[in-house]
Amino acid sequence: MRVGVTGATGRMGREILAEASERGVDVAFAVNRGDGHGDVAGVDVEPADDFPDLLAERAPDVVVDFTGPVSSVEYVRACADAGVPVVVGTTGFSDAQLDELQSYGDDAPVLVGANFSRGIQALRQAVQSAVGSLPEYDVEVTETHHNRKRDAPSGTAKVLLDAVDDARNRDAERVHGREGDQPREEGEIGVHARRAGDVTGEHEVLLAGNDEVLELTHRAGSRGVFAAGALDAAEWLTTADAGFYRFTEVAARL
C-alpha cells in the first residue's frame, strides 16, 4: 500500500506518518498547508498546493486526511477527480459539506470516520444495547478533549448520540449544557463538552433510573490508536468499489 498523507505536520498527520513508518507502509507523499514543512518521521513534507500534481505523479493507492472541514473537502474533491480512495478523519463538517463528500463517492471510494478506535466501535454497540434494555432511563453524554480542539461536541459524541437515537427509534432533544433554571425534560439527552490540557479523548455515556446508575466510558491513551485504525481502514478501502462509507459500517470487516 502506498499512502498519501495530508496535514502532515499536525497532531494526527504526525501520528499517521509514525504509524506508517512502524508498519513499513510506503508513503507516496506528505503535504501540509502554510510554511515550515520540513521532515516528519523521515518523510519530506511538501506544499499542499502541489497536492493534485502529486496525486498524478506519485500514484498513491489511498490518501489519509486529518485536517479541517474546508481543506478536507478540497482534498477529497481532488482525490475523486483522480479516482484515488481517501480516508477522512476530520470532524466538524456541516450538513452541506457532508453531502458534498458523499457525492464524491460516485467517483472514488470515500470513507469518513469520527473516530478510528476499535474500542469506540465496541462502545457504540454497548450503548445501543444498554439504551435498548433500559428505555426509561435518563441519558447524559460527556466528552473531554485537549484545549485546541475546535468542534464541540466531538464527532465521536455525535456518533454515540446517534446510537442512543437508533436504540430508541426516535430523535431525542439534545441539551448542550445547563444553566439557570433547567429542570430535565422527559426524553432529552444532556450533552457536555470539556476542553482541557492535552487530553487525547474521553467519552462517557451515563444512564440513570430506578435508583441505579450505569456508566460506559472509553479513554484513549494516545493518538496512535486512531492512526492505527485509520491505516487499517485505508488498507480496506484500497480494494473497495467507489462509494461513500462510514467507519462504523466497515470496522467489523477489518
C-alpha angles and dihedrals in degrees: 000000000000112000134195117208128203126196086030097171094047125097096267095034089060091048092050092051092046091050091047090052092049091050095044091242113162112241109213091191143328124215138187137181122242129016133318100053099160123143130321122186090341094309123118108233114222132199116280089227087073093057098107091047092047091053089056098040102040098034100210118198090223141356125224116207129190105159129104134308097260096043092043092057089051093049093048091049090055091047091050091050089053095041092239120147115241134197114206122198096169117121134196098065120160119233089255092053092049090050089052092049090050091053091057088062086079089072105031141004108278120185121187123189132175092200129011096197116120088211090060090052089053089047091053091054091046091051092052091049095046095045091047090052094046103041096162097048122109115247129210126178122202127182131184127196141162119290095255098059109119107197123067132224094030122248089246092054088054090052089053092047089052088052089056091050091048091052092051096038093231141081108252123208109260115217112198107210124321134247134173120350100002114149111181115261120221113267098010123130120221115221122195128184122193126189120194141142117322099320107161096207140310127183128184130182113195124196119188134179143103091048093299140095130212119193124191112190139178125189124186113214094198142354088252090086090061092047091051092051092046092054090047088053091046092054091050092048093056089073097039126107120245109285145105115277136183120213089230087062098050104032092093090055095056 
